[in-house]
């Protein structure tokens, strides 16, 4: 652990032990911004993986285990030009708020983290993190949830819970971002399918959740034949990024790699230069290539979210 990371942890622990109300007060004073502004693409750093037990980035299985180091990297990432905000669970959002890193940033609260990675009940992704009331009380900009569409009873329970959360967020006029995967069980473990047809079917199912789609956003993995996948929805859509996802291609990741110090790269937050209905990506099948499986993640969306190619 670096000296800076040690100091961050010590500072936060002292505040939490002596003045826990500082979390709420700091969030209440947070300077907010419009969800979409200017030109280019909206880039959100995904930092909700540790709550599902996902600490791996690349070849390092414990890359996100040191909270001080992780926070230091997130601070660096949030300070980079073009990074619009973050999505995370309350522990990380509260830490970053106390560190003064969320002013002028878009912040989504992650809601269902109960589907622990590698566990038998992974598809039963219970809402164990932010509630809608908690998101409103913290003054966050929206709620994020995840669903793996699969032919399993646990997946049905998660779909129903997501529909309920979408309704609650919509009633408060807050965006409901839902991360969608087409999944299946293979030898007792969840595997995400990476073909376009499976993902399109999952998108069609998830797009119909809730009593209104007015505030519904999608967050999707990058798969082969992505242009056809994007034609399956009119909803605003963020695309997953990450060190484990070769489908970004060198032209996407190289610009961010050159601009970002290694401390950011270890959080696997990749800048997408443009997401205007990109062409097909070269195939790279297999679980190890999937950002949701290695803990890496980010999202980018055109600031004209419903513009069609």
BADREN-784792 format. One record per residue: x, y, z of N, C-alpha, C in turn; residue in one letter. Coordinates in steps of 0.2 Angstrom, whole numbers, plus 5000, padded with zeros to 4 digits. Layout:
<nodes>
XYZXYZXYZa ...
</nodes>
This chain:
<nodes>
500449945000500050005000500450065000x 500350114996500750174995500550225001x 500950275003500850315008500150355007x 500050375001499450414999498850365001x 498850304999498250265000498150245007x 498750245011498650235018498350295021x 498550355019498250415022497550425020x 497350405014496650405012496250355017x 496450295018496050255023496050275030x 496550305032496550335039496150395040x 496150435035495650495035494950475035x 494750425031494050405030493850365036x 494250325039494050285045493950335051x 494350385052494250435057493650465056x 493450485050492850525049492250475051x 492250415048491750375049491650355057x 492150345060492150335067491850385072x 492050445070491950505074491350545072x 491250545066490650595063490350555057x 489950505058489650465053489150505049x 488850555052488350605049488650645044x 489350645043489650685038489550655031x 489350595031489250565024488650595021x 488050595025487450625023487550695021x 487850735026487950805025488350825019x 488850785017489250795011488950775005x 488550725005488150704999487550764998x 487350785003486750845002487050904999x 487650915000488050974998488350964991x 488350904988488650894982488350934976x 488850964973488651004967488450954961x 487850954958487650914953487650944946x 487550904941487650924934487050894930x 486950914924486450884920486750814918x 486350764917486550704915486950704909x 486650734904487050744897487150814896x 487750834894487950904892488450904887x 488450954883488950964878488950904872x 489550894869489650844864490050794866x 490150744862490550684864490250624866x 490450594871490150534874490150534882x 489650514885489650504892490050444894x 490450454899490950404901490850394909x 490650334911490550324918491050264920x 491350274926491750224928491350174933x 491450114931491050064935491450034941x 491150054947491550034953491149994958x 490649954955490249914959490449834960x 490949814957491149744956491349714963x 491749754967491849724974491349694978x 490749734977490149714981489849644979x 490049614973489849554971490449504972x 490949524975491549484977492049474971x 491949524966492349524960492949574962x 493549554963494149594964494649584959x 494549544954495049534949495049584943x 495649604941495649644935496249614931x 496149594925496649554921496849494925x 497549484925497849424928497849424936x 497749484939497749494946497149484950x 497049424953496449404956496249454962x 496649494965496549534971496649604969x 496649624963496849694961496449754964x 495749734966495349784969495249774976x 495749734979495649714986495849764991x 496349804989496549864994496149924993x 495749934998495249994997495550064996x 496150075000496450134999496750144992x 497050094989497350094982496750104977x 496250064978495650074974495350144974x 495350174979495050244980495550294977x 496150284978496650324975496650324967x 496550264964496450254957495850284955x 495250274958494650304956494650384957x 495050414962495150484962495550504956x 496050474954496350494948495950484942x 495550434941495150424935494650474935x 494250494940493750544940494050614939x 494650624940494950684938495250694931x 495150644927495350644920494850684916x 495050724911494650754907494250704903x 493550714902493150664898492850614903x 492950604909492650564914492050594917x 491450574915490850604918490650584925x 490850524927490550504933490650434935x 490250404939490450344942489750304944x 489750244944489250204947489550154952x 489250154958489450104963489050094969x 489250054973488850044979488950094985x 488550094990488550154995489250154998x 489650104999490250105003490750154999x 490750134992491250174988491050244987x 490350254985490050324984490150364990x 490050334996490150375002490850395003x 491350355002492050365003492250424998x 492050414991492250464987491850534988x 491250534991490950594993491350634998x 491550595003491950625009492650645006x 492850615001493550644998493450694993x 492850724992492650774988492750764981x 492650704979492750684972492150684967x 491550694970490950684966490550754964x 490850804966490550874964490650874956x 490050894953490050904946490050834942x 489950784946489950714942489250684942x 489150644937488550594937488650534941x 488250524946488350464951487650424950x 487750354949487250304949487350264955x 486850244958486950194964486750124962x 487250084963487150014961486649974966x 486149944964485649914968485649844969x 485749794964485649724966486349694965x 486649674971487349644971487349584974x 486749554975486649484979486949424975x 486949434968487149374964487849374964x 488149344969488849344970489249294965x 489749324962490049284956490349224958x 490149174954490449104956490049064961x 489549094964489049064969488549024965x 488248974968487648934965487048984964x 486949034968486449074967486549144963x 487049134959487249194956486749234951x 486249184948485749214944485149244949x 485149234955484649264960484949324962x 484949374958485349434960484849484964x 484849474971484449514975484649584976x 484149624978484349694979484549704986x 485249704986485549704993485949774994x 485949814989486349874990485849934990x 485949984986485550044986484750024985x 484350064989483650064987483450124984x 482850134981482650194978482650244983x 482350234989482350284994483050314996x 483550264996484250284997484550324992x 484350304986484650344980484350414980x 483750424982483450494982483750524988x 483850494994484050525000484750554999x 485150514995485850534994485950584988x 485450594985485450644980485850624974x 485750554972486150524967485750534960x 486050524955485750544948485350484945x 485350424948484950374945485150304949x 484850254947484950184949485150134944x 485650094946485850044941485749974944x 485549924939485449864941485649814936x 485649754937485949704932485449644932x 485349614926485049554925485349504920x 485349444922485549394917484949354915x 484749364909484249334906484349254904x 484049214908484249144907483649094908x 483649034906483048994907483148954914x 483148994919483148974926482749014930x 482448984936481949014940482249074943x 482849074945483249124948483249194944x 483249184938483349234933482649274933x 482049234933481449264933481349304939x 481549284945481449324951481849394950x 482449384947482849444946482449494941x 482149464936481849504931481249544935x 480849504939480249534942480549594947x 481049584951481349634955481549694952x 481849684946482049744942481549784939x 480949744937480349784935480049824941x 480049804947479849844952480349904954x 480949894953481449954954481350004948x 481249974942481150024937480550064938x 480050034940479350074942479550124947x 479850104953480050154958480450214956x 480950194952481450254950481050294945x 480650264941480250304936479750354939x 479450334945478950374948479350434951x 479950434952480350484955480750524949x 480550504943480850534937481650524937x 481850464939482550454939482750404934x 483350404931483550354926483650284930x 483350234926483450164929483950134923x 484550124925485050094921485050014922x 484949974917484949904918485449874914x 485849834917486449804913486149734911x 486249714905485849654902486349604900x 486349544901486649494899486249434897x 486449404891486049334890486549284892x 486249244897486649194901486349124901x 486749074903486549004903487048974909x 486748924911487148884916487548824912x 488248824914488648774911489048744916x 488948674917489348644923489248674930x 488648704931488448734937488648804938x 488948834933489248904933488848944928x 488749014929488449054925488949074919x 488749064913489149094907488749134903x 489049194901488749244897488849224890x 488249224886488249214879488449274875x 488949264870489249324867488949334860x 488449294858488249304851487649354851x 487649394845487149444844486449424845x 486249364843485549344843485349334850x 485749304854485549294861485449364865x 485949414864485849474867485249514865x 485149514858484549544856483949524859x 483849454860483249424863483249454870x 483849454874483849474881483649554881x 483849594876483649664876482949674875x 482649634871481949634869481549624876x 481749574880481349554886481449604891x 482049634892482149684897481849744896x 481849764889481549834887480749834889x 480449774890479749774891479649774899x 480149784903480049784910479749844913x 479249844918479049904921478449934917x 478149984920477450014918477650074913x 478250094913478450144908479250134906x 479350154900480050154898480350224898x 480050274900480250344899480950354902x 481050314908481750334911482150274911x 482050224906482450164906483050174901x 483650154904484250154900484550084900x 484950064895485250004895485950004896x 486349954898487049944898487149884896x 487549874890487649814886488349794885x 488449734885489149714883489249724876x 489949734874490049734867490149664864x 489749654859489849584856489949594848x 490049534845490149534838489449564835x 489449594829488849624825488549664830x 488849714833488549764838488149814834x 488249824828487749874824487049844824x 487049784823486349744823486049744830x 486449734835486249734842485949804843x 486249854842486049924843485349944840x 485249904834484549924831484049884834x 484149844840483649814843483249854848x 483449914849483249964855483250034853x 482750074855482750144855482950174861x 483150134866483350164873484050184873x 484150234877484850264878485250204881x 485850194878486250134879486950154880x 487250124886487950124887488250064885x 488850064883489250004881489749984887x 489849924888490349904893491049904890x 491549924894492249924892492549884897x 493249874896493649844901494249814898x 494749794902495349774900495249704897x 494749664899494649594897494249594891x 494049644888493549644882493949664876x 494149614872494549634866494149664861x 493449654861493049684856493049764856x 493349794861493449864860493949884855x 494349834853494849844848495349894850x 495949894847496549934848496350014847x 495950024842495850094841495450124846x 495050084850494650114855495050124862x 495450074863495850074870496450114869x 496750114864497450144863497450224865x 496950254863496950324865496850334873x 496450294876496450304883497050274887x 497350224884497950194887498550244887x 498550284881499050334881498950394886x 498350414887498150464891498150454898x 498050394900497950374907498550344910x 498750364916499250334920499050264922x 499550224923499450154925499050144931x 498950194935498550184941497850174939x 497650214933496950214931496850144927x 497350134923497250074919497150004923x 497350004929497249944934496549944936x 496150004936495449994937495049974931x 495449964926495049944919494549994917x 494650054917494150104915494450134908x 494150114903494350134896493950184893x 494250234890493850284887493650264879x 493050274878492750264871492750324867x 493150334862493150394858492550414855x 492150364853491450384850491050314850x 490450324851490050264851489450274847x 489550304841488950314836488850244832x 488550204834488350144831488950114828x 489450084831490050064829489950004824x 490449984820490349924816490449864819x 490449804816490549744819491249734822x 491249704827491949694831492149624829x 492849604829493049544828492849494834x 492749434832492449384837493049374842x 492849364848493349344853492949304859x 492649244857492249204862492649184868x 492249174873492549144879492449184885x 492349154891492249184897492749234899x 493349224898493949264900493949334897x 493549334891493549394887493049444889x 492649424894492049464895492149504901x 491949574900492149624906491749604912x 491149574912490849564918491149504922x 491549464919491849414922492449424925x 492849474923493449494926493449554930x 492849584932492849644936492949704932x 493149704926493249774923492549794920x 492549864920491949894917491949964917x 491549984911491450064911490950064905x 490650124905490150134900490250204896x 490050194890490050254885489450264881x 489150324881488550334877488550394873x 488350394867488250454863487850504867x 488050574867487650624871486950634867x 486850604861486250604858485950534858x 485750514863485650444865485150404860x 484650444857484250414853484350424846x 484850454844485050464837485250394834x 484950384828485050324824485550334819x 485950284817486350284812486050274805x 
</nodes>
